[in-house]
Amino acid sequence: MSVLFTYPGQGAQRAGMLGALPDTPEVESTLAEARDALGIDPMALCSAESLRSTTAVQLSLLIAGVAMTRALAAQGAAPDLVAGHSIGAWTAAVAAGTLDFRDALGLVHLRGRLMETAYPSGYGMTVVTGLSAVTVADIVQTVHADDSPAYVANLNAERQVVVAGSDAALRLVQALATKAGASQVVRLAMSVPSHCALLSAQASTLADATAKVRFQRPRMTYVSCCRARALFHPDDIAEDLAWNMARQVNWYDTARHAYERGARLAVEMPTGGVLTRLTRPIFGQDCAIDSANDKVSSTVTRILRCRRTDRA
């Protein structure tokens, strides 16, 4: 059976997350490489104060995901497929070998800076749980206005949808979703209205920078979180990464596509466990695990057992 590594997006960060990585040579070398490329100590990125910055959050998630992937691969537990949610797609591309880690650090630094300076206040994202995507889309269409925009941003699960937009629009979404019977409506702790047309100009700037970087054909299957299908051509992956901040994320169909391609174990890279919970309805309770909650040896054992089952 094939193994899928999943890489979380913004919201999965935790203070001290890089210091909580396993003590392995691969983690140490990854942190050293990031230190050399960025000119700062990576540990400074993941303090509680630093993580108020979108740029620091995205860099921390990138570094953590690459470090854990390398630590597992060194013990024979590399993935067969990779997929990331939002910024996690960049980590997935590094894991797949299509993008050099140092290049990714530079581009993700630019990505974070573009996003956090575009909308410093007055905007954000709200997650609606318990309503269908169609119902939430109808609410968003009712609320959306030129001076108070709202967009369906993430289709995370069959009944979990994230809406991006202005503060005023999100307040109306909360009221209407609650009235429609949503089990939970929560404003996310982020000020950027990601995965919608509000970031099109920023995505265009990032695309120009991405075009100057060399991408290679992936060594394993890269599944796009926006297209919810596998991409193999380097140019397609580069375009997918550059524009994903302005495109809707469809995580439910992404995970389902990976399952349909033969993945039977989904292992989430640090940190948070959000994707594990979202992926379990597709893979099963025991076949979607969070590597941050296990020792490296335990995660390696699960991956190797999965592969032995396949050979049997």
C-alpha positions in Angstrom: 0.0 0.0 0.0 1.1 3.5 -0.8 1.8 6.2 1.9 0.7 9.8 1.7 2.5 12.5 3.6 0.3 15.6 4.3 1.6 19.0 5.1 -0.6 21.4 7.1 -1.3 25.1 6.4 -1.5 28.2 8.5 -3.3 27.6 11.7 -1.4 24.5 12.5 1.6 26.4 14.0 2.6 26.1 17.7 5.0 28.2 19.7 8.3 26.3 20.0 7.4 23.9 17.2 10.9 23.7 15.7 12.4 23.0 19.1 10.0 20.1 19.4 11.3 18.3 16.3 13.1 15.0 16.9 16.8 15.1 17.7 18.2 13.6 14.5 21.0 14.5 12.1 18.5 15.2 9.4 16.6 17.7 11.5 19.8 19.4 12.6 21.1 19.7 9.0 17.7 21.1 7.9 17.7 23.8 10.6 21.3 24.7 9.7 20.4 25.0 6.0 17.5 27.2 6.9 19.7 29.3 9.2 22.3 29.8 6.4 19.6 30.6 3.7 17.6 33.1 5.9 20.4 34.6 7.9 18.5 34.1 11.2 18.2 31.4 13.7 15.1 29.3 12.8 14.2 29.0 16.4 13.5 32.7 16.5 10.7 32.2 14.0 8.5 30.0 16.2 8.3 32.0 19.4 4.8 33.0 20.4 5.5 36.6 19.5 7.1 35.8 16.1 4.2 33.6 15.1 2.0 36.7 15.0 3.7 37.2 11.6 2.3 35.4 8.6 5.8 35.2 7.2 7.2 33.5 10.4 4.3 31.1 10.5 4.8 30.0 6.9 8.5 29.6 7.2 8.2 27.6 10.4 5.7 25.2 8.8 8.0 24.8 5.8 11.1 24.0 7.9 9.3 21.7 10.2 7.7 19.7 7.4 11.0 19.3 5.4 12.9 18.4 8.6 10.5 15.6 9.6 10.2 14.3 6.0 14.0 14.0 5.9 14.2 12.3 9.3 11.6 9.7 8.3 13.2 9.1 4.8 16.6 8.5 6.4 15.0 5.4 8.1 13.5 4.1 4.9 10.1 5.7 5.5 9.8 8.1 2.6 6.3 8.8 1.1 4.9 7.7 -2.2 2.6 10.6 -2.5 2.6 14.1 -1.0 -0.1 16.8 -0.6 -0.2 20.1 1.4 -2.9 22.4 2.5 -2.1 26.0 1.4 1.5 26.8 2.4 1.8 23.1 3.0 1.8 22.6 -0.8 5.3 24.3 -0.9 6.6 21.8 1.7 5.1 19.0 -0.4 6.9 20.2 -3.5 10.2 20.2 -1.6 9.5 16.7 -0.3 8.8 15.5 -3.8 12.1 16.8 -5.1 10.5 19.3 -7.5 11.7 22.4 -5.6 15.0 23.0 -3.8 14.7 23.7 -0.1 16.7 26.9 -0.3 14.7 28.2 -3.2 11.5 27.4 -1.3 12.7 29.3 1.7 13.2 32.4 -0.4 9.9 32.2 -2.2 7.9 31.4 1.0 9.5 34.4 2.7 8.2 36.5 -0.2 4.8 34.8 -0.1 4.3 35.5 3.6 5.4 39.1 3.2 3.1 39.7 0.3 0.1 38.3 2.1 0.6 40.0 5.5 1.2 43.5 3.9 -1.8 43.2 1.5 -4.4 43.2 4.3 -2.9 44.2 7.6 -6.4 44.6 9.2 -10.1 44.4 8.5 -10.1 41.0 6.9 -9.8 37.3 7.8 -11.3 33.9 7.6 -14.1 32.0 9.3 -14.7 28.2 9.4 -18.3 26.9 9.2 -18.9 23.4 10.4 -22.1 21.4 10.0 -23.4 22.9 6.8 -23.0 21.6 3.2 -20.7 23.5 0.8 -23.8 24.4 -1.3 -25.5 26.0 1.7 -22.4 28.0 2.7 -21.9 29.1 -0.9 -25.5 30.4 -0.9 -24.8 32.4 2.3 -21.6 33.8 0.8 -23.4 34.8 -2.3 -26.0 36.6 -0.2 -23.4 38.4 1.8 -20.8 39.4 -0.8 -20.6 43.0 -1.9 -18.0 45.1 -3.6 -17.2 47.0 -0.5 -17.7 44.0 1.8 -16.5 40.9 -0.1 -16.8 37.3 1.0 -15.6 34.1 -0.8 -15.7 30.4 -0.2 -12.0 29.7 0.4 -11.5 26.1 1.6 -13.6 23.0 1.2 -12.0 21.1 4.0 -14.5 18.3 4.5 -18.0 17.4 3.4 -19.4 19.7 6.1 -16.6 22.0 6.9 -16.1 25.1 4.8 -13.9 28.1 5.3 -15.0 31.6 4.2 -12.6 34.5 3.5 -13.5 38.2 3.4 -13.9 41.4 5.2 -14.7 41.6 8.9 -18.2 43.0 8.2 -18.9 40.2 5.7 -17.7 37.5 8.0 -19.9 38.8 10.8 -22.9 38.4 8.5 -21.7 34.9 7.5 -21.6 33.9 11.1 -25.1 35.1 11.8 -26.6 33.5 8.7 -24.7 30.2 9.1 -25.8 29.9 12.8 -29.4 30.6 11.8 -29.1 27.9 9.1 -28.1 25.3 11.7 -24.3 25.3 11.6 -22.9 23.3 14.5 -20.0 25.7 14.9 -18.8 29.0 13.3 -15.4 30.1 14.4 -13.3 33.1 13.3 -9.7 31.9 12.6 -6.7 33.6 14.2 -5.4 35.1 11.0 -5.9 38.5 9.3 -5.3 37.4 5.7 -8.2 36.5 3.4 -6.5 33.6 1.8 -7.6 31.5 -1.2 -9.7 34.0 -3.0 -9.5 36.7 -5.6 -8.5 39.3 -3.0 -4.9 37.9 -3.3 -4.7 37.8 -7.1 -2.3 40.7 -7.4 0.0 39.2 -4.8 -0.1 35.8 -6.5 0.9 37.4 -9.7 3.9 39.0 -8.1 4.9 35.6 -6.6 4.4 33.9 -10.0 7.0 36.3 -11.5 9.5 35.4 -8.8 8.7 31.7 -9.1 9.4 31.8 -12.8 13.0 32.6 -12.1 13.5 29.4 -10.1 14.2 26.0 -11.5 11.6 23.3 -10.9 12.2 19.6 -11.6 10.0 16.6 -12.3 8.8 15.2 -8.9 10.3 12.0 -7.7 6.9 11.0 -6.3 3.3 11.9 -6.8 2.5 15.5 -6.0 -1.2 16.1 -5.5 -2.4 19.7 -5.8 -4.7 21.0 -3.0 -6.4 23.4 -5.4 -6.9 21.1 -8.4 -7.4 18.0 -6.3 -5.4 15.9 -8.8 -1.8 14.8 -9.3 0.6 17.1 -11.2 3.8 15.9 -12.8 5.1 18.6 -15.1 7.5 21.1 -13.3 5.8 24.1 -14.9 2.4 22.9 -13.7 3.6 22.6 -10.2 5.3 26.0 -10.2 2.1 27.6 -11.4 0.1 25.7 -8.9 2.3 26.9 -6.0 2.5 30.5 -7.1 -1.2 30.9 -7.4 -2.6 28.8 -4.6 -2.9 31.7 -2.2 -5.6 33.1 -4.5 -7.3 29.8 -5.4 -9.8 27.8 -3.5 -8.5 24.8 -1.5 -10.4 21.6 -1.9 -8.8 19.4 0.7 -11.6 16.8 0.8 -11.2 15.9 -2.9 -7.4 16.1 -2.6 -7.3 13.4 0.1 -9.9 11.4 -1.8 -7.8 11.6 -5.0 -4.7 10.4 -3.1 -6.8 7.5 -1.8 -8.0 6.7 -5.3 -4.4 6.6 -6.5 -3.7 3.8 -3.9 -2.6 5.6 -0.8 -3.8 3.7 2.3 -1.9 5.5 5.1 -1.8 9.3 5.5 0.9 10.7 7.8 0.6 14.3 8.7 3.9 16.2 9.2 4.2 18.6 12.1 2.3 20.1 13.6 -1.3 20.4 14.8 -3.2 17.2 13.6 -5.8 19.2 11.7 -5.3 17.4 8.4 -5.3 14.0 10.2 -8.8 14.8 11.5 -10.0 15.9 8.1 -8.5 12.9 6.3 -9.8 10.2 8.6 -13.3 10.0 7.1 -11.6 9.0 3.8 -8.7 6.8 5.0 -10.2 5.4 8.2 -9.6 6.1 11.9 -6.4 4.1 12.2 -5.0 5.0 8.7 -4.5 8.7 9.2 -1.9 9.6 11.8 -0.2 12.7 13.2 3.6 12.3 13.2 4.0 15.2 15.7 2.3 13.0 18.4 4.5 10.0 17.8 8.2 9.2 18.2 10.0 8.9 14.8 10.5 5.2 15.5 6.7 4.7 15.9 5.9 6.5 12.7 8.5 4.6 10.8 7.1 1.3 12.1 3.6 2.3 10.9 4.9 3.2 7.5 7.0 0.1 7.1 4.2 -2.1 8.3 1.9 -0.6 5.7 4.4 -1.4 3.0 4.9 -5.0 4.2 1.1 -5.5 4.0 1.2 -4.4 0.4 4.0 -6.9 -0.4 2.1 -9.7 1.3 
